Amino acid sequence: MSESVQQRIDRVSFDDKGLVAAIVQQWDTREVLMLGWMDAEALRRTLTEGRVTFWSRSRQEYWRKGDTSGNIQLVRGARLDCDGDAVLLEVEQVGPACHTGTRTCFDADDLDPVAGPERPE
């Protein structure tokens, strides 16, 4: 017997504000698109409706990706990390994922390390 949506949500370790980080990835290319935040209700909506819903920390309200922009995220899979404190959403992204109009929110300046461990040759 498969787990219910509520049983899946119960496995998530939400932080002290009731939120969990949700990493959004293009399902077929594995490109990382964005990071958002979810509470239990946003995760429930995402898992049952097939469209990604986040909790806006600044506006203190739910927002379903693409309702105003048309740049929707269709859920193709969802995974919980080993500690239960992060969700990976595999989506089919329609249009840009970032509010700046770019495909991904991770195309800004690189944070290359200044120094790091020596690498074997």
MARVEXGU-786424 format. One line per 4 residues: for each residue x, y, z of N, C-alpha, C, O, CB. Coordinates in steps of 0.1 Angstrom, whole numbers, m for minus. Glycine has a CB too. Layout:
BEGIN
X:Y:Z:X:Y:Z:X:Y:Z:X:Y:Z:X:Y:Z  ...;
***
This chain:
BEGIN
8:m12:0:0:0:0:9:12:0:18:13:8:m10:0:12  6:22:m8:14:34:m9:11:44:2:0:44:7:13:40:m23  20:53:4:18:63:14:8:73:10:7:77:m2:32:70:18  0:79:19:m9:90:16:0:103:15:11:103:19:m20:91:26;
m6:113:9:1:126:8:4:131:22:15:136:24:m8:136:1  m5:129:32:m2:134:45:9:126:52:18:132:59:m15:132:54  10:113:49:21:105:54:35:110:49:45:110:55:19:90:51  35:114:36:47:119:29:51:132:36:63:134:39:45:120:14;
41:141:38:44:154:44:49:152:58:57:160:63:31:163:44  43:142:65:47:140:79:62:136:80:68:137:91:39:129:85  68:131:70:82:128:70:92:140:68:104:138:70:85:118:59  86:151:65:94:163:63:98:170:76:89:171:85:87:173:54;
110:174:77:115:181:89:114:196:86:124:202:81:130:177:93  103:202:90:102:216:88:110:224:98:112:219:109:87:221:88  115:236:95:122:244:104:113:250:115:101:247:115:130:255:97  119:258:124:112:264:135:101:274:130:92:277:138:121:271:144;
101:278:118:91:286:112:81:278:104:71:284:98:97:297:103  82:265:104:73:256:97:76:255:82:67:252:74:59:261:99  88:258:78:92:259:64:102:248:60:110:244:69:97:273:60  103:245:48:113:236:42:118:242:29:110:247:21:108:221:41;
131:241:26:136:246:14:132:236:3:132:224:4:152:247:14  128:242:m9:124:234:m20:132:238:m32:132:249:m38:108:236:m24  141:229:m36:150:231:m48:142:226:m60:137:215:m60:163:223:m46  142:234:m70:134:231:m82:144:228:m94:153:236:m96:124:243:m86;
142:217:m100:151:212:m110:143:207:m122:132:201:m121:159:200:m105  148:211:m134:142:206:m147:143:191:m147:154:185:m146:148:212:m159  132:184:m149:131:170:m147:140:162:m157:146:152:m153:117:165:m149  142:166:m170:149:159:m179:164:162:m181:172:154:m183:142:160:m193;
167:175:m179:181:179:m181:188:180:m167:200:181:m167:181:193:m187  181:180:m156:186:181:m142:191:195:m139:198:197:m129:197:171:m140  188:205:m148:192:219:m145:185:224:m133:173:223:m132:189:228:m158  193:230:m124:187:236:m112:182:250:m116:189:258:m121:198:238:m100;
169:251:m113:162:263:m117:160:274:m106:162:286:m109:148:260:m122  156:270:m94:154:280:m84:153:273:m70:153:261:m69:141:288:m87  152:281:m60:149:277:m47:137:285:m41:137:297:m43:162:278:m38  128:278:m35:117:284:m29:114:278:m15:121:269:m11:104:283:m37;
104:283:m8:101:278:5:87:273:6:78:279:m1:103:289:16  85:262:13:72:256:14:68:253:29:77:250:37:71:243:6  56:255:33:51:250:45:43:237:42:43:233:30:42:260:53  37:231:51:30:218:49:19:220:39:17:211:30:25:212:62;
12:231:40:1:233:30:6:235:16:0:230:7:m8:245:35  16:243:14:22:245:1:26:232:m5:25:229:m17:33:255:1  33:223:3:37:210:m2:25:202:m5:25:195:m15:46:204:9  15:202:3:3:194:0:m3:198:m13:m7:190:m21:m8:196:11;
m4:211:m15:m10:216:m28:m1:212:m40:m7:208:m50:m11:232:m28  12:213:m38:21:209:m49:19:194:m52:19:191:m64:35:212:m45  19:186:m42:18:171:m45:4:167:m50:3:157:m57:21:164:m32  m6:174:m47:m20:170:m51:m25:177:m64:m33:171:m71:m30:173:m40;
m20:189:m66:m24:197:m78:m15:196:m90:m20:198:m101:m26:211:m74  m3:191:m88:6:190:m99:12:203:m104:19:203:m115:m1:183:m110  10:214:m97:17:226:m100:24:231:m87:18:229:m76:6:237:m105  35:237:m88:43:241:m77:37:253:m70:34:263:m76:58:244:m80;
35:252:m57:30:263:m48:41:265:m38:46:256:m31:16:259:m42  44:278:m35:54:281:m25:47:290:m14:36:294:m16:66:289:m31  54:292:m3:50:301:7:59:313:6:72:312:6:51:295:22  54:325:4:62:337:2:65:342:16:56:346:24:55:348:m6;
78:342:20:82:347:33:80:362:34:77:367:45:97:343:36  82:369:23:81:384:24:66:388:24:62:398:31:88:390:12  58:382:16:43:386:15:35:378:25:23:382:27:38:384:1  40:368:31:33:359:40:20:354:34:9:355:39:29:367:53;
21:348:22:10:342:15:15:332:5:27:331:2:2:353:7  6:323:1:9:313:m9:10:319:m23:2:329:m26:m2:302:m9  18:314:m31:19:318:m45:22:305:m54:31:298:m51:29:329:m48  13:304:m64:15:292:m73:23:298:m85:19:307:m92:2:286:m77;
35:292:m87:44:296:m97:36:297:m111:31:287:m115:56:287:m98  37:308:m117:31:310:m130:17:316:m131:13:319:m142:31:298:m137  11:318:m119:m3:323:m120:m4:337:m126:m13:340:m133:m9:323:m106  6:345:m124:6:359:m130:15:360:m142:12:367:m151:11:369:m119;
26:352:m142:36:353:m153:33:343:m164:37:346:m176:50:350:m148  26:332:m162:24:322:m172:36:312:m172:35:302:m180:22:328:m185  46:314:m164:58:306:m164:56:295:m153:62:295:m143:71:314:m161  48:285:m157:44:275:m147:54:264:m145:63:261:m154:31:269:m151;
53:257:m134:61:245:m131:52:233:m129:44:233:m119:70:247:m119  52:224:m138:44:211:m137:53:201:m130:64:197:m135:40:207:m152  47:195:m120:55:186:m111:56:172:m119:46:167:m123:48:184:m98  68:167:m120:71:154:m126:76:144:m115:76:132:m117:81:155:m137;
80:150:m104:85:141:m93:89:150:m81:91:162:m82:98:133:m97  90:143:m69:93:150:m57:101:140:m48:97:129:m47:81:156:m49  112:145:m43:121:137:m34:124:145:m22:125:157:m22:134:133:m42  126:137:m11:130:143:2:145:139:4:149:127:1:121:137:13;
153:148:9:167:145:11:168:136:23:159:133:30:176:158:13  181:131:26:183:121:36:180:125:50:176:117:59:197:116:36  181:138:53:177:144:66:163:148:67:158:151:78:186:156:69  156:148:56:142:153:56:140:168:56:129:172:58:135:146:67;
151:175:55:149:190:57:151:198:44:153:210:44:160:195:66  150:191:32:150:197:19:142:189:10:142:176:10:164:200:14  134:195:1:127:188:m9:132:192:m23:136:203:m26:112:193:m9  134:181:m31:138:183:m45:125:181:m54:119:170:m54:149:174:m49;
122:192:m61:110:191:m70:115:190:m85:122:198:m89:101:203:m69  111:179:m91:115:177:m105:103:182:m113:92:177:m112:118:162:m108  105:192:m122:94:199:m129:97:200:m144:108:198:m148:92:213:m123  86:202:m151:87:206:m164:84:221:m164:73:226:m161:76:199:m174;
95:229:m166:94:244:m166:88:249:m179:94:246:m190:107:250:m162  78:257:m178:73:264:m190:76:278:m189:71:285:m180:57:262:m191  85:283:m198:90:297:m197:101:298:m187:106:288:m181:79:306:m193  106:311:m184:117:313:m175:112:309:m161:101:311:m157:121:328:m175;
122:304:m153:119:301:m139:121:313:m130:115:314:m119:128:289:m134  130:322:m134:134:333:m125:125:345:m127:121:348:m139:149:337:m127  123:353:m117:115:365:m118:122:376:m126:115:385:m130:111:370:m104  135:374:m129:142:383:m137:140:381:m152:145:388:m160:157:383:m133;
134:369:m155:131:366:m169:141:356:m175:141:353:m187:131:378:m177  151:351:m166:161:342:m171:156:328:m168:147:325:m160:174:344:m164  161:318:m176:158:304:m175:159:299:m160:151:292:m156:166:296:m184  170:303:m154:173:298:m140:177:309:m131:182:320:m136:184:287:m141;
174:308:m119:179:318:m109:194:317:m106:199:326:m99:171:317:m96  200:307:m111:214:304:m108:223:307:m119:233:300:m122:216:290:m103  221:318:m126:230:322:m138:237:335:m135:243:341:m144:222:323:m150  236:340:m122:243:352:m119:258:350:m117:263:339:m120:236:359:m106;
264:359:m111:279:358:m108:282:345:m101:276:341:m92:284:370:m100  293:339:m106:299:327:m100:305:331:m87:311:342:m85:309:320:m109  304:322:m78:311:323:m65:323:313:m64:324:305:m55:301:321:m53  332:315:m74:343:306:m75:351:307:m62:353:318:m57:352:308:m87;
356:296:m56:364:297:m44:377:304:m47:383:303:m58:367:283:m39  381:313:m38:394:320:m39:405:310:m38:415:310:m45:395:331:m28  404:301:m28:414:291:m26:407:278:m22:397:279:m15:425:295:m15  412:267:m25:406:255:m21:416:244:m19:428:246:m21:396:251:m32;
412:232:m16:421:221:m15:428:218:m28:423:220:m39:414:209:m9  440:214:m26:448:210:m38:441:198:m45:436:189:m38:463:206:m35  441:198:m58:434:187:m65:445:178:m71:455:183:m76:425:193:m76  443:165:m70:452:156:m76:452:157:m91:442:160:m97:449:141:m72;
464:156:m97:465:157:m111:464:143:m118:464:143:m130:478:163:m115;
***
